[in-house]
């Protein structure tokens, strides 16, 4: 896969530990990350401000917590060891992604990655769902 067509997606998947997940989770993540421009993908790669945790049991399939901090209930409840530099915690529940429709998973990944990209670019900006959607569209690769 060329870099222009989302080649960083496989690197991101490996770095985030998604490569250990089911093929379905990997496919959904690869598809959605592949929609992003290489520049946006690079923002997500090896970014010390972003931590991704795959969990087995939650009430949601994907959620971006921002700002991330040790006192957040999700961090305590799931026993996540938060990296000191992390400002965004992206939590992915493999079990729920396995059970839900691919279209829903893709939409949720786009939404929460949009929130993540916006926060990483401008932490003090308003970060509502409409803002995250605009950020996602801005970060998509031109076709």
Residue pairs with C-beta under 8 A, 6 or more apart in sequence:
1 7
1 9
1 10
3 38
4 38
4 141
5 34
6 30
6 33
6 34
6 35
6 36
6 41
6 141
7 38
8 33
8 38
8 41
8 42
8 45
9 29
9 30
9 33
9 34
9 41
10 30
11 45
12 18
12 29
12 33
12 41
12 44
12 45
13 19
13 26
13 29
13 30
13 33
15 45
15 46
16 29
16 52
16 54
17 52
17 54
18 25
18 26
18 29
18 52
18 54
18 92
19 26
20 54
21 54
21 92
21 94
22 94
22 97
22 98
24 97
24 98
24 102
25 54
25 92
25 94
25 97
25 98
28 97
28 102
28 105
28 106
28 109
29 109
31 106
32 106
32 109
32 110
32 113
33 41
33 44
33 113
35 110
35 140
35 141
36 44
36 113
36 139
36 140
36 141
37 139
37 140
37 141
37 142
38 141
39 139
40 117
40 139
40 140
43 117
43 120
43 121
43 139
44 50
44 113
44 116
44 117
44 120
47 120
48 83
48 85
48 86
49 85
49 86
49 87
49 88
49 120
50 86
50 87
50 88
50 90
50 116
50 120
51 68
51 82
51 83
51 86
51 88
51 89
51 90
52 89
52 90
52 91
52 92
53 78
53 80
53 89
53 90
53 91
53 92
54 92
54 93
54 94
55 78
55 80
55 91
55 92
55 93
55 94
56 93
56 94
56 95
57 93
57 95
58 74
58 78
58 91
58 93
58 96
60 91
60 93
60 96
60 108
61 92
61 93
61 96
61 97
61 100
61 104
61 105
61 108
62 90
62 91
62 92
62 93
62 97
62 105
62 108
62 109
62 111
62 112
63 74
63 90
63 91
63 112
64 88
64 89
64 90
64 91
64 112
64 113
64 115
64 116
64 119
65 72
65 74
65 75
65 88
65 89
65 90
65 91
66 87
66 88
66 89
66 115
66 116
66 119
66 123
66 127
67 87
67 88
67 119
67 123
68 75
68 82
68 86
68 87
68 88
68 89
69 75
69 82
70 76
70 82
72 89
74 80
74 89
74 91
75 82
75 89
78 91
80 89
80 91
82 89
87 119
87 120
87 123
88 116
88 119
88 120
90 112
90 113
90 116
97 105
110 133
110 136
111 129
111 132
111 133
111 136
112 132
113 136
114 132
114 133
114 134
114 135
114 136
114 139
115 127
115 129
115 132
115 135
117 135
117 136
117 139
118 125
118 127
118 131
118 132
118 135
119 125
119 127
121 135
125 131
